[in-house]
Amino acid sequence: LTMFAMVLAIGLLVDDAIVVVENVERVMTEEGLSAREATEKSMGEITGALIGVALVLTAVFIPMAFFSGSVGVIYRQFSVTIASAMLLSVLVAIILTPALCAMLLKPTHGGLAARIFGGFNRGFEKTTRGYVGMVGGILLRPLRMLVLFAALLGGAWWVYTQLPSSFLPEEDQGVLMTQITLPAGANAARTQAVIDMVENYFLTEEKDAVQSVFMTLGFGFGGSGENAAMAFVRLKDFDLRTDKTLSASAISQRASAHFRKIRDAEVFVLAPPAIQGLGQSNGFSMYLEDTGNKGRDALTAASNQLADLAQKDDTVGNVRGNTRTLESQLKIEVDQEKAGALGVDLSGINGLISTAFAGSNVNDFVYNGEIKPVYVQADAPFRMQPEDINRWYARNGNGEMVPFSAFATTKWIQGSPSLARFNGTPAISMNGAAQPGASSGDAMDRMEALVADLDGGYSAAWSGLSYQERLAGSQEM
C-alpha cells in the first residue's frame, strides 16, 4: 500500500507542475507575452486552483490516518505518504516551477519542434471530436445503453462473487513459531523430548534457511503447563533465501508435514500475523460458542469433533486450540449452612484458601538498605496433598479456630483448563489456517459450514484479524 501511495504521489506531483507549465505556454502563445510576464499572469490565474486541489485531496486522505481498528493500521502509512507528497507537489508547483518557466521557456516560431507538437495537437483534437461524437450517439440511444450497462454490472457482480475473498496477504517476516502440546498430565521430561526433536529438525533438515531456534517449556498459545512448549525460529536474511523452497511458507508446510509423524504431541508451525496485535499467528481465529447452552463438557466434545472434521478437510488445516482433553482438578465443596452455623463467613474461607495456596503480600521491611516483601503462605509439606486441607483452621466471628473438615470436603473432578466466554457465552478458542491454494475467506466459510453441521446449536464467532475480515468483507478503499 505504501508503494501504491508512492505511485499515485508521483503522478500527482508531476500533474501540478504540468498544469503550471502548460498554462504559461498557453498565455505566451495566445497573448505573445515574454516568459516572465506570462508566468506572472498564469500564476495569478491558477494559484488558487492549485491550492484548492491540494486541500481537497489532503482532506480526502488525511482522515484515513485516524481510522480505528485494522483499517487505520493498514492505511495509515498510505495516507501519510500520499498526503505529504501532495503538499510537496503543490509547493513545488507554486514556488519552483514558475521560476523555471520564467528562465527556460522560449517563444516558438515554427521549426521541427512546432511541426511535431502541432501534429500531436491536431491528432488530439481529432480524437476529442471523435469521443464527443461517440458520447452524443450514446445519448441518442439511452435504452440500448442502459441494457448494455446492466449486462456489464451483472457480469462484474458474477466475477466478484466467484473470486476468493481474503483480507491481507501472508508475508515472510523472517520468523516462524511452533506450538507444541502434549496430552494433559504429561510431565516436563516428555515435553523436553519433543522439544529436542523439533529443535533438531530445524537445525539439521532446514539448516539452509534457519539461523537460530529459541525453545521455551511451560508456555504455549493453547495454554500453559508442563505439557506445553513453544519454539521461535529465526530465519536467515532474505538475501540468503532467494529460492522459493526456503521461504517461510515453504518451510512451514514441510515442517508441519514432518511433525505429524510425532505421535506423542500435537505440533503446529505458525507464522506471525500480518499486523502485529491482531491475533497470535497467521490464519483465522475463532470461538466456538455454546449458544445452545449444552454445558462445558458438551462444548469440549463439540470442539474436539470440529477439530477432527477440520483436519480431514481440504480447505482448512492446522486447527488447534483448547480442544483436546479435560484436566484433573481438586474441587473444594464448602457447606455454607455449616460454615454459617460455626460463625465462619465465605470471604474468610476464600481468603484462607488463597493465602494457603498462592500466598499473600502482607508487609515490607528494610534489610541492608533493601526493601524486602513479606509473604504469608502455607508451608510446602502442608499444601501438597488433598488431605492436607484437614489441617487448616478458619477463624470465626468469635475469634475461635474452626477446622476446615467441619464444613468443607474435597473431591477430584475433570474440568476444562480454562473457562473462556465470548460475547457473554461459554466458548472455546480455536485457530487454524487455509490449506495451500485456498484463501482465508474460503477457510472461514468452510469452518462456519462445519460448525453448522454440529449437533447442539453451536455457532462460530470470529476474533482478531478474522473479525476484521468479516467486518470489512472484500471491500477495498
VOKOL-875298 format. One record per residue (C-alpha): x, y, z; residue number from 0. Coordinates in nm, 2 decimals. Each point is the difference from the previous one (the first is absolute). Example, Ala and Ser with C-alpha at 12.3 -4.5 7.8 and 13.67 -1.06 7.14 Angstrom:
% residues 2
ATOM     px     py     pz fivex
ATOM   1.23  -0.45   0.78     0
ATOM   0.14   0.34  -0.07     1
//
This chain:
% residues 477
ATOM     px     py     pz fivex
ATOM   0.00   0.00   0.00     0
ATOM   0.29   0.24   0.07     1
ATOM   0.14  -0.07  -0.34     2
ATOM  -0.34   0.05  -0.16     3
ATOM  -0.01   0.34   0.18     4
ATOM   0.34   0.09  -0.14     5
ATOM  -0.12  -0.09  -0.35     6
ATOM  -0.31   0.22   0.03     7
ATOM   0.21   0.28   0.16     8
ATOM   0.24   0.00  -0.29     9
ATOM  -0.28   0.06  -0.24    10
ATOM  -0.16   0.27   0.21    11
ATOM   0.33   0.18   0.06    12
ATOM   0.07   0.01  -0.38    13
ATOM  -0.36   0.11  -0.07    14
ATOM   0.03   0.32   0.20    15
ATOM   0.32   0.10  -0.17    16
ATOM  -0.14  -0.08  -0.35    17
ATOM  -0.30   0.21   0.07    18
ATOM   0.22   0.30   0.07    19
ATOM   0.23  -0.06  -0.31    20
ATOM  -0.30  -0.05  -0.24    21
ATOM  -0.18   0.31   0.12    22
ATOM   0.31   0.22  -0.03    23
ATOM   0.06  -0.14  -0.35    24
ATOM  -0.36   0.07  -0.09    25
ATOM   0.02   0.36   0.11    26
ATOM   0.32   0.05  -0.19    27
ATOM  -0.15  -0.14  -0.32    28
ATOM  -0.34   0.18   0.02    29
ATOM   0.11   0.34   0.13    30
ATOM   0.36   0.02  -0.13    31
ATOM   0.15   0.08   0.34    32
ATOM   0.35  -0.08   0.12    33
ATOM   0.07  -0.30   0.22    34
ATOM   0.02   0.21   0.32    35
ATOM  -0.32   0.21  -0.08    36
ATOM  -0.19  -0.32  -0.10    37
ATOM   0.11  -0.17   0.32    38
ATOM  -0.12   0.28   0.22    39
ATOM  -0.33   0.02  -0.17    40
ATOM  -0.04  -0.38   0.00    41
ATOM   0.07  -0.04   0.37    42
ATOM  -0.26   0.27   0.07    43
ATOM  -0.25  -0.22  -0.18    44
ATOM   0.07  -0.35   0.14    45
ATOM   0.17   0.05   0.34    46
ATOM  -0.34  -0.02   0.18    47
ATOM  -0.10  -0.31  -0.21    48
ATOM   0.32  -0.18   0.09    49
ATOM  -0.04   0.07   0.37    50
ATOM  -0.36  -0.10  -0.01    51
ATOM   0.08  -0.33  -0.17    52
ATOM   0.27  -0.08   0.26    53
ATOM  -0.23   0.08   0.29    54
ATOM  -0.29  -0.21  -0.14    55
ATOM   0.22  -0.30  -0.06    56
ATOM   0.17   0.04   0.34    57
ATOM  -0.34   0.02   0.17    58
ATOM  -0.09  -0.33  -0.18    59
ATOM   0.31  -0.20   0.11    60
ATOM   0.11   0.15   0.34    61
ATOM  -0.31  -0.14   0.19    62
ATOM   0.11  -0.35  -0.09    63
ATOM   0.29   0.04   0.23    64
ATOM  -0.24   0.03   0.30    65
ATOM  -0.21  -0.30  -0.08    66
ATOM  -0.03  -0.25   0.29    67
ATOM   0.05  -0.37  -0.02    68
ATOM   0.18  -0.19  -0.27    69
ATOM  -0.11   0.25  -0.27    70
ATOM   0.19   0.27   0.17    71
ATOM   0.31  -0.22   0.05    72
ATOM   0.00  -0.11  -0.37    73
ATOM  -0.06   0.34  -0.16    74
ATOM   0.18   0.23   0.23    75
ATOM   0.33  -0.01  -0.19    76
ATOM  -0.19   0.03  -0.33    77
ATOM  -0.18   0.31   0.13    78
ATOM   0.31   0.17   0.14    79
ATOM   0.21  -0.08  -0.31    80
ATOM  -0.24   0.13  -0.26    81
ATOM  -0.11   0.31   0.20    82
ATOM   0.36   0.10   0.06    83
ATOM   0.08  -0.04  -0.37    84
ATOM  -0.30   0.20  -0.11    85
ATOM   0.10   0.29   0.23    86
ATOM   0.35  -0.02  -0.13    87
ATOM  -0.14   0.00  -0.36    88
ATOM  -0.19   0.32   0.04    89
ATOM   0.29   0.17   0.17    90
ATOM   0.23  -0.09  -0.30    91
ATOM  -0.27   0.11  -0.25    92
ATOM  -0.04   0.34   0.17    93
ATOM   0.36   0.08   0.10    94
ATOM   0.24  -0.18  -0.23    95
ATOM  -0.19  -0.07  -0.33    96
ATOM  -0.08   0.37  -0.07    97
ATOM   0.37   0.09   0.05    98
ATOM   0.10  -0.27  -0.25    99
ATOM  -0.27   0.11  -0.25   100
ATOM   0.12   0.36   0.01   101
ATOM   0.36  -0.11  -0.05   102
ATOM  -0.03  -0.28  -0.25   103
ATOM  -0.31   0.04  -0.22   104
ATOM   0.05   0.17  -0.34   105
ATOM  -0.25   0.13  -0.25   106
ATOM  -0.05  -0.25  -0.29   107
ATOM   0.00   0.13  -0.36   108
ATOM  -0.02  -0.32  -0.20   109
ATOM   0.27  -0.25  -0.07   110
ATOM   0.02  -0.38   0.04   111
ATOM  -0.13   0.01   0.36   112
ATOM  -0.30   0.21  -0.09   113
ATOM  -0.09  -0.24  -0.29   114
ATOM   0.04  -0.31   0.23   115
ATOM  -0.21   0.14   0.28   116
ATOM  -0.24   0.17  -0.24   117
ATOM  -0.08  -0.34  -0.15   118
ATOM  -0.05  -0.15   0.35   119
ATOM  -0.24   0.28   0.08   120
ATOM  -0.20  -0.05  -0.32   121
ATOM  -0.02  -0.37   0.07   122
ATOM  -0.11   0.06   0.35   123
ATOM  -0.27   0.24  -0.11   124
ATOM  -0.12  -0.26  -0.26   125
ATOM  -0.02  -0.27   0.28   126
ATOM  -0.19   0.24   0.22   127
ATOM  -0.26   0.07  -0.28   128
ATOM  -0.04  -0.37  -0.05   129
ATOM  -0.06  -0.06   0.37   130
ATOM  -0.25   0.28   0.01   131
ATOM  -0.18  -0.15  -0.30   132
ATOM  -0.01  -0.35   0.16   133
ATOM  -0.15   0.14   0.32   134
ATOM  -0.26   0.19  -0.20   135
ATOM  -0.10  -0.33  -0.17   136
ATOM  -0.03  -0.18   0.33   137
ATOM  -0.23   0.28   0.13   138
ATOM  -0.22  -0.05  -0.30   139
ATOM  -0.05  -0.37   0.09   140
ATOM  -0.05   0.00   0.38   141
ATOM  -0.20  -0.32   0.03   142
ATOM   0.25  -0.21  -0.19   143
ATOM   0.29   0.14   0.20   144
ATOM  -0.18  -0.06   0.33   145
ATOM  -0.05  -0.37  -0.09   146
ATOM   0.36  -0.03  -0.09   147
ATOM   0.10   0.17   0.32   148
ATOM  -0.22  -0.24   0.20   149
ATOM   0.16  -0.29  -0.17   150
ATOM   0.35   0.13   0.09   151
ATOM  -0.11   0.04   0.36   152
ATOM  -0.14  -0.35   0.01   153
ATOM   0.33  -0.14  -0.14   154
ATOM   0.20   0.20   0.24   155
ATOM  -0.21  -0.13   0.29   156
ATOM   0.04  -0.36  -0.12   157
ATOM   0.38   0.03  -0.02   158
ATOM   0.00   0.17   0.34   159
ATOM  -0.19  -0.29   0.17   160
ATOM   0.23  -0.26  -0.16   161
ATOM   0.32   0.16   0.11   162
ATOM   0.15  -0.15   0.33   163
ATOM  -0.03   0.25   0.28   164
ATOM   0.29   0.10   0.23   165
ATOM   0.10   0.29   0.22   166
ATOM   0.38   0.02   0.01   167
ATOM   0.27  -0.21  -0.18   168
ATOM   0.23  -0.21   0.22   169
ATOM   0.35   0.14   0.01   170
ATOM   0.34  -0.16   0.06   171
ATOM   0.12   0.19   0.31   172
ATOM   0.30  -0.21   0.06   173
ATOM  -0.14  -0.16   0.31   174
ATOM  -0.20  -0.32   0.07   175
ATOM  -0.16  -0.13   0.31   176
ATOM  -0.07  -0.36   0.10   177
ATOM  -0.27  -0.09   0.26   178
ATOM   0.05  -0.33   0.18   179
ATOM  -0.27  -0.16   0.20   180
ATOM   0.01  -0.34   0.18   181
ATOM  -0.29  -0.19   0.16   182
ATOM  -0.12   0.14   0.34   183
ATOM   0.22  -0.13   0.28   184
ATOM   0.31  -0.05  -0.21   185
ATOM   0.31   0.09   0.21   186
ATOM   0.28   0.23  -0.10   187
ATOM   0.23  -0.29  -0.10   188
ATOM  -0.24  -0.11  -0.28   189
ATOM  -0.05   0.36  -0.11   190
ATOM   0.38   0.05  -0.01   191
ATOM   0.04  -0.30  -0.22   192
ATOM  -0.24   0.15  -0.26   193
ATOM   0.18   0.33   0.03   194
ATOM   0.33  -0.17  -0.09   195
ATOM  -0.16  -0.16  -0.30   196
ATOM  -0.14   0.33  -0.13   197
ATOM   0.33   0.19   0.06   198
ATOM   0.20  -0.27  -0.17   199
ATOM  -0.22   0.01  -0.31   200
ATOM   0.03   0.37  -0.05   201
ATOM   0.38   0.01   0.06   202
ATOM   0.08  -0.30  -0.22   203
ATOM  -0.28  -0.05  -0.27   204
ATOM  -0.05   0.37  -0.05   205
ATOM   0.35   0.13   0.07   206
ATOM   0.02   0.18  -0.33   207
ATOM  -0.28   0.24   0.11   208
ATOM   0.00  -0.01   0.38   209
ATOM   0.24   0.22   0.19   210
ATOM  -0.10  -0.08   0.37   211
ATOM  -0.27  -0.16   0.21   212
ATOM  -0.12   0.11   0.34   213
ATOM  -0.20  -0.25   0.20   214
ATOM  -0.21   0.06   0.31   215
ATOM  -0.17  -0.27   0.21   216
ATOM  -0.32   0.06   0.20   217
ATOM  -0.16   0.26  -0.23   218
ATOM  -0.21  -0.02  -0.31   219
ATOM  -0.28   0.18  -0.18   220
ATOM  -0.23  -0.29   0.09   221
ATOM   0.08   0.03   0.37   222
ATOM   0.28  -0.03   0.25   223
ATOM   0.13  -0.30   0.20   224
ATOM   0.26  -0.27  -0.02   225
ATOM  -0.17  -0.14  -0.31   226
ATOM   0.04   0.32  -0.20   227
ATOM   0.29   0.15  -0.18   228
ATOM   0.09   0.26  -0.27   229
ATOM   0.28   0.03  -0.25   230
ATOM   0.09   0.33  -0.16   231
ATOM   0.20  -0.05  -0.32   232
ATOM   0.20   0.28  -0.15   233
ATOM   0.07  -0.04  -0.37   234
ATOM   0.30   0.12  -0.19   235
ATOM   0.01   0.33  -0.18   236
ATOM  -0.22   0.03  -0.31   237
ATOM   0.30   0.04  -0.23   238
ATOM   0.11  -0.35   0.10   239
ATOM  -0.35  -0.15  -0.06   240
ATOM  -0.06   0.10  -0.36   241
ATOM  -0.12  -0.36  -0.08   242
ATOM  -0.38  -0.04   0.04   243
ATOM   0.06  -0.32   0.18   244
ATOM   0.17   0.20   0.28   245
ATOM  -0.29   0.23   0.06   246
ATOM  -0.18   0.01   0.33   247
ATOM  -0.32  -0.16  -0.15   248
ATOM   0.19  -0.28  -0.16   249
ATOM   0.19  -0.08   0.32   250
ATOM  -0.32   0.01   0.19   251
ATOM  -0.17  -0.25  -0.23   252
ATOM   0.29  -0.24   0.01   253
ATOM   0.05   0.02   0.37   254
ATOM  -0.38  -0.04   0.07   255
ATOM   0.00  -0.32  -0.22   256
ATOM   0.31  -0.13   0.19   257
ATOM  -0.14   0.07   0.35   258
ATOM  -0.32  -0.19  -0.08   259
ATOM   0.21  -0.32   0.05   260
ATOM   0.05   0.09   0.37   261
ATOM  -0.27  -0.21   0.17   262
ATOM   0.07   0.13   0.35   263
ATOM  -0.09   0.37  -0.07   264
ATOM  -0.18   0.24  -0.22   265
ATOM   0.25   0.23  -0.17   266
ATOM  -0.11   0.29  -0.21   267
ATOM   0.23   0.23  -0.20   268
ATOM  -0.14   0.36  -0.01   269
ATOM   0.10   0.33  -0.15   270
ATOM  -0.05   0.34   0.17   271
ATOM  -0.32   0.19  -0.09   272
ATOM   0.02   0.25  -0.28   273
ATOM  -0.08   0.28   0.24   274
ATOM   0.16  -0.02   0.35   275
ATOM  -0.27   0.00   0.27   276
ATOM  -0.28  -0.15  -0.21   277
ATOM   0.02  -0.36   0.11   278
ATOM   0.29  -0.22   0.11   279
ATOM   0.09  -0.15  -0.34   280
ATOM  -0.10  -0.01  -0.36   281
ATOM  -0.32  -0.17  -0.12   282
ATOM  -0.34   0.03   0.16   283
ATOM  -0.10   0.03   0.36   284
ATOM  -0.35  -0.08   0.13   285
ATOM  -0.20  -0.10   0.30   286
ATOM  -0.24  -0.30   0.01   287
ATOM  -0.29   0.14   0.20   288
ATOM  -0.24  -0.21   0.20   289
ATOM  -0.31   0.19  -0.11   290
ATOM  -0.22  -0.30   0.07   291
ATOM   0.11  -0.01   0.37   292
ATOM   0.10  -0.36  -0.01   293
ATOM   0.27   0.03   0.27   294
ATOM   0.38   0.00   0.01   295
ATOM   0.05  -0.37  -0.05   296
ATOM  -0.22   0.00  -0.31   297
ATOM   0.18   0.31  -0.13   298
ATOM   0.34  -0.17   0.04   299
ATOM  -0.13  -0.31  -0.18   300
ATOM  -0.13   0.21  -0.28   301
ATOM   0.33   0.19  -0.04   302
ATOM   0.18  -0.33  -0.02   303
ATOM  -0.24  -0.12  -0.26   304
ATOM   0.04   0.32  -0.20   305
ATOM   0.38  -0.02   0.02   306
ATOM  -0.01  -0.36  -0.13   307
ATOM  -0.23   0.10  -0.29   308
ATOM   0.22   0.29  -0.09   309
ATOM   0.31  -0.21  -0.01   310
ATOM  -0.16  -0.22  -0.26   311
ATOM  -0.11   0.30  -0.22   312
ATOM   0.18   0.11  -0.31   313
ATOM  -0.06   0.37   0.07   314
ATOM   0.11   0.05   0.36   315
ATOM   0.29  -0.13   0.20   316
ATOM   0.21   0.05   0.31   317
ATOM  -0.32   0.03   0.21   318
ATOM   0.10   0.03   0.37   319
ATOM  -0.11   0.14   0.33   320
ATOM  -0.11  -0.11   0.34   321
ATOM  -0.18  -0.29  -0.15   322
ATOM   0.16  -0.33   0.10   323
ATOM  -0.05  -0.13   0.35   324
ATOM  -0.13   0.10   0.34   325
ATOM   0.23   0.03   0.30   326
ATOM  -0.03  -0.15   0.35   327
ATOM  -0.09   0.27   0.25   328
ATOM  -0.05   0.00   0.37   329
ATOM  -0.33   0.14   0.10   330
ATOM  -0.06   0.14   0.35   331
ATOM  -0.37  -0.01   0.09   332
ATOM  -0.10   0.23   0.29   333
ATOM  -0.32  -0.07   0.19   334
ATOM  -0.12   0.36   0.04   335
ATOM  -0.26  -0.10   0.26   336
ATOM   0.25  -0.17   0.22   337
ATOM   0.25   0.28  -0.04   338
ATOM  -0.26   0.26   0.09   339
ATOM  -0.10  -0.20   0.31   340
ATOM   0.36  -0.01   0.11   341
ATOM   0.03   0.38  -0.06   342
ATOM   0.24  -0.02  -0.30   343
ATOM  -0.08   0.22  -0.29   344
ATOM   0.08  -0.08  -0.37   345
ATOM   0.24   0.29  -0.04   346
ATOM   0.22  -0.13   0.28   347
ATOM  -0.01  -0.35  -0.16   348
ATOM   0.10   0.13  -0.34   349
ATOM   0.27   0.22   0.15   350
ATOM   0.15  -0.29   0.19   351
ATOM   0.00  -0.23  -0.31   352
ATOM   0.16   0.28  -0.21   353
ATOM   0.27   0.06   0.26   354
ATOM   0.07  -0.37   0.06   355
ATOM   0.04  -0.08  -0.37   356
ATOM   0.13   0.32  -0.16   357
ATOM   0.12   0.21   0.28   358
ATOM  -0.07   0.36   0.10   359
ATOM   0.22   0.30   0.03   360
ATOM  -0.06   0.14   0.35   361
ATOM   0.29   0.23   0.06   362
ATOM   0.35   0.13  -0.09   363
ATOM   0.31   0.05   0.21   364
ATOM   0.34   0.16  -0.06   365
ATOM   0.30  -0.23   0.01   366
ATOM   0.36   0.13  -0.09   367
ATOM  -0.15   0.30  -0.17   368
ATOM  -0.24  -0.21  -0.22   369
ATOM  -0.38  -0.03   0.03   370
ATOM  -0.09  -0.37   0.05   371
ATOM  -0.37  -0.12  -0.05   372
ATOM  -0.16  -0.22   0.26   373
ATOM  -0.22  -0.28  -0.13   374
ATOM  -0.23  -0.23   0.20   375
ATOM  -0.06  -0.34  -0.14   376
ATOM  -0.06  -0.36   0.12   377
ATOM   0.33  -0.19   0.03   378
ATOM   0.06  -0.23  -0.29   379
ATOM  -0.04  -0.33   0.19   380
ATOM  -0.35   0.12   0.11   381
ATOM  -0.14   0.09  -0.34   382
ATOM   0.11  -0.29  -0.22   383
ATOM  -0.27  -0.26   0.05   384
ATOM  -0.38   0.02   0.00   385
ATOM  -0.03  -0.12   0.36   386
ATOM   0.22   0.29   0.11   387
ATOM  -0.30   0.22   0.00   388
ATOM  -0.12  -0.17   0.32   389
ATOM   0.30   0.16   0.18   390
ATOM  -0.12   0.35  -0.07   391
ATOM  -0.21   0.21   0.23   392
ATOM  -0.22   0.31  -0.07   393
ATOM  -0.07   0.26   0.26   394
ATOM  -0.37   0.07   0.07   395
ATOM  -0.17   0.31   0.12   396
ATOM   0.08  -0.08   0.37   397
ATOM   0.37  -0.04  -0.07   398
ATOM  -0.01  -0.38   0.03   399
ATOM   0.18  -0.23  -0.24   400
ATOM  -0.23  -0.23  -0.19   401
ATOM   0.15  -0.29  -0.19   402
ATOM  -0.07  -0.01  -0.38   403
ATOM  -0.11  -0.36   0.03   404
ATOM  -0.31   0.12   0.20   405
ATOM  -0.15   0.17  -0.31   406
ATOM   0.21  -0.09  -0.31   407
ATOM   0.06  -0.31  -0.20   408
ATOM   0.22  -0.07  -0.31   409
ATOM  -0.04  -0.22  -0.31   410
ATOM   0.17  -0.04  -0.33   411
ATOM  -0.18   0.11  -0.32   412
ATOM   0.07   0.03  -0.37   413
ATOM  -0.01   0.36  -0.11   414
ATOM   0.11   0.23  -0.29   415
ATOM   0.34   0.17   0.04   416
ATOM  -0.17   0.33  -0.07   417
ATOM  -0.36   0.13   0.02   418
ATOM  -0.01   0.26  -0.28   419
ATOM  -0.30   0.20  -0.09   420
ATOM  -0.05   0.19  -0.33   421
ATOM  -0.29   0.25  -0.05   422
ATOM  -0.12  -0.11   0.34   423
ATOM  -0.03  -0.36  -0.10   424
ATOM   0.21  -0.30   0.10   425
ATOM   0.25  -0.06  -0.28   426
ATOM   0.32  -0.17  -0.10   427
ATOM   0.27   0.18  -0.20   428
ATOM   0.11  -0.17  -0.32   429
ATOM   0.25   0.10  -0.27   430
ATOM   0.10  -0.14  -0.33   431
ATOM   0.11   0.10  -0.35   432
ATOM  -0.10  -0.06  -0.36   433
ATOM   0.16  -0.28  -0.19   434
ATOM   0.24   0.09  -0.29   435
ATOM  -0.21   0.12  -0.30   436
ATOM  -0.29   0.11   0.22   437
ATOM  -0.07   0.36   0.12   438
ATOM  -0.07   0.10   0.35   439
ATOM  -0.36   0.09  -0.09   440
ATOM  -0.05  -0.36  -0.14   441
ATOM   0.14  -0.15   0.32   442
ATOM  -0.23   0.22   0.22   443
ATOM  -0.30  -0.09  -0.21   444
ATOM   0.09  -0.37   0.04   445
ATOM   0.04   0.03   0.37   446
ATOM  -0.35   0.16   0.03   447
ATOM  -0.14  -0.29  -0.21   448
ATOM   0.16  -0.26   0.23   449
ATOM  -0.13   0.18   0.31   450
ATOM  -0.35   0.01  -0.15   451
ATOM   0.02  -0.38  -0.04   452
ATOM   0.06  -0.06   0.37   453
ATOM  -0.29  -0.12   0.21   454
ATOM  -0.09   0.22   0.30   455
ATOM  -0.04   0.35  -0.14   456
ATOM   0.36   0.12   0.00   457
ATOM   0.11   0.31  -0.19   458
ATOM   0.33   0.15  -0.12   459
ATOM   0.11   0.35   0.10   460
ATOM   0.31   0.16  -0.15   461
ATOM   0.27   0.19   0.18   462
ATOM   0.32   0.19  -0.08   463
ATOM   0.08   0.04  -0.36   464
ATOM  -0.27  -0.24  -0.10   465
ATOM  -0.26   0.22   0.16   466
ATOM   0.13   0.30  -0.19   467
ATOM  -0.01  -0.20  -0.33   468
ATOM  -0.37  -0.09   0.07   469
ATOM  -0.07   0.36   0.09   470
ATOM   0.16   0.14  -0.31   471
ATOM  -0.08  -0.28  -0.24   472
ATOM   0.19   0.03  -0.32   473
ATOM  -0.04   0.37  -0.04   474
ATOM   0.29   0.22  -0.09   475
ATOM   0.04   0.36   0.08   476
//
